[in-house]
Amino acid sequence: MAYKNSPTNPVQTLTNADEATKVILVDADGNNVDGTTGGVAVTEYTEADTVASGNGVLGLGKNGTTIKAIQTDASGNLVESNSATIAGDTTSIDGKITACNTGAVVISQNTDSIDGAGAPTIDSYTNAAISASANTANQSLIAAPGANKQIWVYGIQYTVGTGDGSASFQDEDDTAITGVMEHAQYSGLAVPPSGNYAMPMWKLATNKALEVDTVTCSISGSIQYAIVSV
């Protein structure tokens, strides 16, 4: 415990030789030093010396504008103390640590790298089965979601049956989502779901259903998608 005299605090007298202590200071590089640093005198107190009551202080911080001291009262309980000004420059980490006061650290997430520009409003996220017959156009996979809503597809997996053929995806107005993709029998397509809601594989126009056309082959599998408010 470090003690120093203070004209504004009550005083106490050390009565036990075990209470003899010495202020420990560090320089700007964090090295232990003796003597006077930054105008703060190092004082050693021994039995019968008069010192400020409850004035044991541990200051934390380096190269910032202020530090918060950790202080105990006369009974050894932790109490809040005044901030002390220290020299140096402050360094901030954008989007990571936003505040540090009275011992609390507030962490915030940098959403730009996760959600992208304009984080979407996800109404629902689900997986649906795909079972599309051969030689059939305009087979609905996901129904139109309603006014002011869009289908965003994050992943798709399917295999090809019945024979060699092709598949193509479009919305209900036949606006192409993909080109015509040729497949050999028993081959398929697999795109794992995206881990970022703001970066889907496909975005459909507002209130449009997702459809698939098949030629010769059938396809079976699953699709992962969200309904997004826009």
C-alpha positions as CSV (number, residue, x, y, z in Angstrom):
1,M,0.0,0.0,0.0
2,A,1.4,3.4,-0.9
3,Y,0.8,6.4,1.5
4,K,1.5,10.1,1.1
5,N,0.7,13.2,3.1
6,S,-2.3,15.2,2.1
7,P,-3.4,18.5,3.7
8,T,-7.1,17.8,2.9
9,N,-7.4,14.3,4.3
10,P,-7.4,13.2,7.9
11,V,-4.2,11.6,9.1
12,Q,-3.3,8.4,10.8
13,T,-0.2,7.1,12.6
14,L,1.4,3.9,11.6
15,T,1.6,1.7,14.7
16,N,2.9,-1.5,13.3
17,A,6.3,-1.9,11.8
18,D,4.8,-4.2,9.2
19,E,3.0,-1.2,7.7
20,A,6.2,0.4,6.7
21,T,6.0,0.9,2.9
22,K,7.4,2.7,0.0
23,V,5.8,4.4,-3.0
24,I,6.6,2.5,-6.2
25,L,6.6,4.6,-9.3
26,V,7.2,3.7,-13.0
27,D,8.6,5.9,-15.7
28,A,7.1,6.5,-19.2
29,D,8.3,3.1,-20.4
30,G,6.8,1.2,-17.5
31,N,10.2,0.7,-15.6
32,N,10.3,0.9,-11.8
33,V,12.0,4.0,-10.6
34,D,12.9,5.6,-7.3
35,G,13.2,9.3,-6.4
36,T,10.9,11.9,-7.8
37,T,9.1,11.3,-11.1
38,G,6.7,13.7,-12.7
39,G,6.8,15.9,-9.6
40,V,5.6,13.1,-7.3
41,A,8.0,12.5,-4.4
42,V,8.8,9.0,-3.3
43,T,8.4,8.9,0.4
44,E,9.2,6.0,2.7
45,Y,7.1,5.8,5.9
46,T,7.9,3.7,9.0
47,E,6.4,3.1,12.4
48,A,5.1,6.2,14.2
49,D,5.1,8.4,11.0
50,T,2.0,10.4,10.3
51,V,0.4,9.8,6.9
52,A,-2.9,10.6,5.1
53,S,-5.7,8.3,6.2
54,G,-6.9,5.9,3.5
55,N,-4.5,7.2,1.0
56,G,-3.2,4.1,-0.6
57,V,-3.4,4.6,-4.4
58,L,-2.5,2.5,-7.4
59,G,-2.6,4.5,-10.7
60,L,-3.0,2.7,-14.0
61,G,-2.3,4.0,-17.5
62,K,0.4,5.2,-19.8
63,N,0.6,7.7,-22.7
64,G,-3.0,8.9,-22.2
65,T,-4.6,12.1,-21.0
66,T,-6.0,10.8,-17.7
67,I,-5.8,7.8,-15.5
68,K,-8.2,6.5,-12.9
69,A,-6.6,5.6,-9.6
70,I,-7.6,2.6,-7.5
71,Q,-7.7,3.6,-3.9
72,T,-8.5,2.1,-0.5
73,D,-10.1,3.6,2.6
74,A,-8.7,3.3,6.1
75,S,-10.3,-0.1,6.4
76,G,-8.7,-1.4,3.2
77,N,-11.9,-1.2,1.2
78,L,-11.8,-0.1,-2.5
79,V,-13.1,3.4,-3.0
80,E,-13.3,5.7,-6.1
81,S,-10.6,8.4,-6.3
82,N,-10.0,11.4,-8.4
83,S,-8.6,11.1,-11.9
84,A,-4.9,12.1,-12.3
85,T,-3.6,13.8,-15.4
86,I,-0.7,12.2,-17.1
87,A,1.4,13.3,-20.1
88,G,1.4,11.7,-23.5
89,D,-0.9,11.0,-26.5
90,T,-4.1,9.0,-26.6
91,T,-4.7,6.3,-29.1
92,S,-8.2,5.2,-30.1
93,I,-9.2,1.9,-31.8
94,D,-12.2,2.8,-34.0
95,G,-15.2,0.7,-33.4
96,K,-13.6,-1.3,-30.6
97,I,-13.3,0.5,-27.3
98,T,-15.7,3.5,-27.1
99,A,-15.4,4.5,-23.4
100,C,-13.5,3.8,-20.3
101,N,-14.5,5.5,-17.0
102,T,-15.0,4.7,-13.4
103,G,-13.4,1.3,-14.0
104,A,-15.9,0.2,-16.7
105,V,-14.8,-0.7,-20.3
106,V,-17.5,-0.5,-23.0
107,I,-16.8,-2.7,-26.1
108,S,-18.7,-2.1,-29.3
109,Q,-18.8,-4.0,-32.5
110,N,-17.5,-2.5,-35.7
111,T,-20.6,-3.4,-37.7
112,D,-19.3,-2.2,-41.1
113,S,-17.2,-5.3,-41.6
114,I,-20.0,-7.7,-40.5
115,D,-23.2,-6.2,-41.8
116,G,-21.9,-4.1,-44.7
117,A,-23.4,-0.8,-45.6
118,G,-27.0,-0.5,-44.4
119,A,-27.5,-3.6,-42.2
120,P,-30.6,-5.5,-43.5
121,T,-33.8,-6.0,-41.4
122,I,-34.2,-9.8,-41.4
123,D,-37.8,-10.9,-40.8
124,S,-37.0,-14.6,-41.0
125,Y,-34.3,-17.0,-42.0
126,T,-35.0,-20.6,-43.0
127,N,-34.1,-23.7,-45.0
128,A,-36.5,-25.0,-47.7
129,A,-36.4,-28.3,-49.6
130,I,-36.0,-28.3,-53.4
131,S,-37.8,-30.9,-55.5
132,A,-38.1,-29.8,-59.1
133,S,-39.4,-32.0,-61.8
134,A,-37.7,-32.6,-65.2
135,N,-38.7,-30.6,-68.3
136,T,-40.8,-28.1,-66.3
137,A,-40.6,-24.3,-66.4
138,N,-41.6,-21.8,-63.8
139,Q,-41.5,-24.1,-60.8
140,S,-41.9,-22.1,-57.6
141,L,-39.3,-22.6,-54.9
142,I,-40.1,-19.7,-52.6
143,A,-43.4,-17.8,-52.7
144,A,-43.5,-14.0,-53.1
145,P,-42.9,-12.5,-49.6
146,G,-45.4,-9.6,-49.7
147,A,-45.2,-5.8,-50.0
148,N,-41.9,-4.1,-49.1
149,K,-40.2,-7.5,-48.7
150,Q,-37.5,-9.3,-50.7
151,I,-36.1,-12.9,-50.9
152,W,-32.4,-13.0,-50.2
153,V,-30.8,-16.4,-50.9
154,Y,-27.6,-17.3,-48.9
155,G,-27.0,-20.8,-49.9
156,I,-28.2,-23.6,-52.2
157,Q,-27.4,-27.3,-52.6
158,Y,-28.9,-29.8,-55.1
159,T,-28.1,-32.9,-57.2
160,V,-29.4,-33.8,-60.7
161,G,-31.6,-36.8,-61.4
162,T,-33.2,-38.6,-64.4
163,G,-30.4,-37.7,-66.8
164,D,-28.1,-35.0,-68.2
165,G,-29.9,-31.6,-68.4
166,S,-29.9,-28.0,-67.3
167,A,-31.4,-25.7,-64.6
168,S,-31.9,-22.0,-64.5
169,F,-33.3,-19.7,-61.8
170,Q,-35.4,-16.6,-62.2
171,D,-38.1,-14.6,-60.5
172,E,-41.8,-14.8,-61.3
173,D,-41.5,-12.2,-64.0
174,D,-38.8,-14.4,-65.7
175,T,-36.0,-11.9,-64.7
176,A,-33.0,-14.2,-64.8
177,I,-31.2,-14.9,-61.5
178,T,-28.7,-17.3,-63.2
179,G,-28.0,-18.4,-66.7
180,V,-28.8,-21.9,-68.0
181,M,-26.5,-24.2,-66.0
182,E,-25.7,-27.5,-67.7
183,H,-25.4,-30.6,-65.4
184,A,-24.5,-34.2,-65.9
185,Q,-26.7,-36.8,-64.3
186,Y,-25.8,-37.3,-60.6
187,S,-23.8,-34.0,-60.5
188,G,-25.1,-30.9,-58.8
189,L,-24.4,-27.5,-57.2
190,A,-23.4,-26.7,-53.7
191,V,-22.9,-23.2,-52.3
192,P,-22.7,-23.1,-48.4
193,P,-24.7,-20.4,-46.7
194,S,-23.1,-17.0,-46.2
195,G,-22.2,-16.0,-42.7
196,N,-23.0,-12.4,-43.4
197,Y,-26.7,-11.3,-43.6
198,A,-25.7,-8.3,-45.7
199,M,-24.0,-10.4,-48.4
200,P,-26.5,-12.9,-49.8
201,M,-25.8,-15.0,-52.9
202,W,-28.9,-13.8,-54.7
203,K,-31.3,-10.8,-54.1
204,L,-34.7,-10.8,-55.7
205,A,-36.8,-7.8,-56.6
206,T,-39.4,-6.6,-54.0
207,N,-42.3,-9.0,-53.6
208,K,-41.2,-11.5,-56.2
209,A,-41.2,-15.3,-56.0
210,L,-38.2,-17.5,-56.8
211,E,-38.6,-20.0,-59.6
212,V,-36.5,-22.6,-61.4
213,D,-36.7,-24.0,-65.0
214,T,-35.5,-27.5,-65.7
215,V,-34.7,-29.2,-69.1
216,T,-34.4,-33.0,-69.2
217,C,-33.1,-33.3,-65.6
218,S,-34.8,-33.0,-62.3
219,I,-33.1,-31.4,-59.3
220,S,-33.5,-32.2,-55.5
221,G,-31.8,-30.5,-52.6
222,S,-32.3,-27.5,-50.3
223,I,-32.0,-23.7,-50.2
224,Q,-31.3,-21.3,-47.4
225,Y,-32.9,-17.8,-47.6
226,A,-34.2,-14.9,-45.6
227,I,-37.2,-12.6,-46.0
228,V,-35.9,-9.0,-45.7
229,S,-37.9,-5.8,-45.2
230,V,-36.9,-3.1,-47.6
